């Protein structure tokens, strides 16, 4: 997949081309989003600026859910993506991002981590399932 560049567009509103004043630099390089989905766990390690690393979750089937009423966190299975405020289409495609609401075996939970940046899916329980 080609890289994404975080530079100004080369096109004017009229459709004409703008001459580039400087060449592309590594610092201007961007990347496409991870778009984490439900499935067997798959990670991608990316080297970033300064030799640091990001761990992208490409697919995951489990999440760490914190029940704030008891203070206990546990690893549970993700069943479905119910709502995603980042993009309505993401909920239909079952893509997990920070802030989305997922259905787990414990109940509804809101994702608090960034799966495309942190390499883990952490959630807070917002509605418990009745047994």
CORTA-V167167 format. One record per residue. N is the residue number from 1. RES is the residue in three letters. SS is DSSP state (hx for helix, st for strand, lp for the rest). PHI is phi in whole degrees, -180 to 180 (none if undefined). D_FIRST is the distance of its C-alpha to the first C-alpha in Angstrom with 1 decimal. Layout:
BEGIN
n->(N;N)
res->(RES;RES)
ss->(SS;SS)
phi->(PHI;PHI)
d_first->(D_FIRST;D_FIRST)
END
This chain:
BEGIN
n->(1;2;3;4;5;6;7;8;9;10;11;12;13;14;15;16;17;18;19;20;21;22;23;24;25;26;27;28;29;30;31;32;33;34;35;36;37;38;39;40;41;42;43;44;45;46;47;48;49;50;51;52;53;54;55;56;57;58;59;60;61;62;63;64;65;66;67;68;69;70;71;72;73;74;75;76;77;78;79;80;81;82;83;84;85;86;87;88;89;90;91;92;93;94;95;96;97;98;99;100;101;102;103;104;105;106;107;108;109;110;111;112;113;114;115;116;117;118;119;120;121;122;123;124;125;126;127;128;129;130;131)
res->(UNK;UNK;UNK;UNK;UNK;UNK;UNK;UNK;UNK;UNK;UNK;UNK;UNK;UNK;UNK;UNK;UNK;UNK;UNK;UNK;UNK;UNK;UNK;UNK;UNK;UNK;UNK;UNK;UNK;UNK;UNK;UNK;UNK;UNK;UNK;UNK;UNK;UNK;UNK;UNK;UNK;UNK;UNK;UNK;UNK;UNK;UNK;UNK;UNK;UNK;UNK;UNK;UNK;UNK;UNK;UNK;UNK;UNK;UNK;UNK;UNK;UNK;UNK;UNK;UNK;UNK;UNK;UNK;UNK;UNK;UNK;UNK;UNK;UNK;UNK;UNK;UNK;UNK;UNK;UNK;UNK;UNK;UNK;UNK;UNK;UNK;UNK;UNK;UNK;UNK;UNK;UNK;UNK;UNK;UNK;UNK;UNK;UNK;UNK;UNK;UNK;UNK;UNK;UNK;UNK;UNK;UNK;UNK;UNK;UNK;UNK;UNK;UNK;UNK;UNK;UNK;UNK;UNK;UNK;UNK;UNK;UNK;UNK;UNK;UNK;UNK;UNK;UNK;UNK;UNK;UNK)
ss->(lp;lp;lp;st;st;lp;lp;lp;lp;lp;st;lp;lp;lp;lp;lp;st;lp;lp;lp;lp;lp;lp;lp;lp;hx;hx;hx;st;st;lp;lp;lp;lp;lp;st;st;st;lp;lp;lp;st;st;st;st;st;st;lp;hx;hx;hx;lp;st;st;st;st;st;st;st;st;lp;st;st;st;st;st;st;lp;lp;lp;lp;st;st;st;st;st;st;st;st;st;st;st;st;lp;lp;lp;lp;hx;hx;hx;hx;hx;hx;lp;st;st;lp;lp;lp;lp;st;st;st;st;lp;lp;st;st;st;st;st;lp;lp;lp;hx;hx;hx;hx;lp;lp;lp;st;st;st;st;st;st;st;lp;lp;lp)
phi->(none;-69;-76;-107;-108;-95;-124;-64;-64;-85;-104;-84;-62;-75;103;-73;-89;-100;-69;-78;-84;-143;-78;-67;-120;-60;-67;-88;-77;-119;-137;-78;-67;-71;51;-65;-123;-86;167;-60;-58;-136;-112;-131;-97;-124;-83;-115;-60;80;79;-76;-130;-119;-114;-95;-89;-87;-140;-152;-118;-124;-139;-96;-111;-101;-95;-69;-69;-104;81;-104;-113;-147;-85;-132;-84;-87;-96;-163;-101;-90;-151;-141;-73;-64;-163;-61;-66;-62;-65;-68;-87;60;-99;-100;-133;-65;94;-79;-102;-114;-94;-118;-69;-88;147;-75;-141;-101;-76;-109;-98;-108;-58;-78;-118;-98;83;-150;-113;-107;-137;-118;-70;-113;-150;-81;-77;-85;-88)
d_first->(0.0;3.8;6.6;9.3;12.7;15.9;18.1;20.5;19.6;20.6;22.5;26.1;27.6;29.3;26.1;26.9;24.6;25.2;25.4;23.4;26.0;23.9;20.8;17.5;18.3;16.5;18.4;16.8;13.2;12.1;9.7;9.0;12.1;12.7;14.6;17.1;18.9;22.1;22.1;22.8;21.7;18.3;17.5;14.6;16.1;14.6;16.6;17.4;19.9;23.2;22.1;22.0;19.8;18.3;18.4;16.2;17.8;15.4;18.5;22.2;25.5;27.9;28.6;31.3;33.7;36.5;39.7;41.3;44.7;45.2;42.8;41.3;37.6;36.4;33.4;33.2;31.1;28.9;30.0;28.2;26.7;29.6;28.6;25.8;26.9;23.5;22.6;24.9;22.0;20.8;24.3;24.0;20.6;22.1;19.7;21.4;21.5;24.3;27.3;26.7;29.6;29.2;31.9;32.9;35.8;37.8;37.1;34.9;33.1;31.1;28.0;28.8;26.0;22.3;20.4;17.1;19.0;22.0;21.1;24.1;25.4;28.8;30.9;34.4;36.5;37.7;39.5;41.1;41.5;45.1;46.1)
END
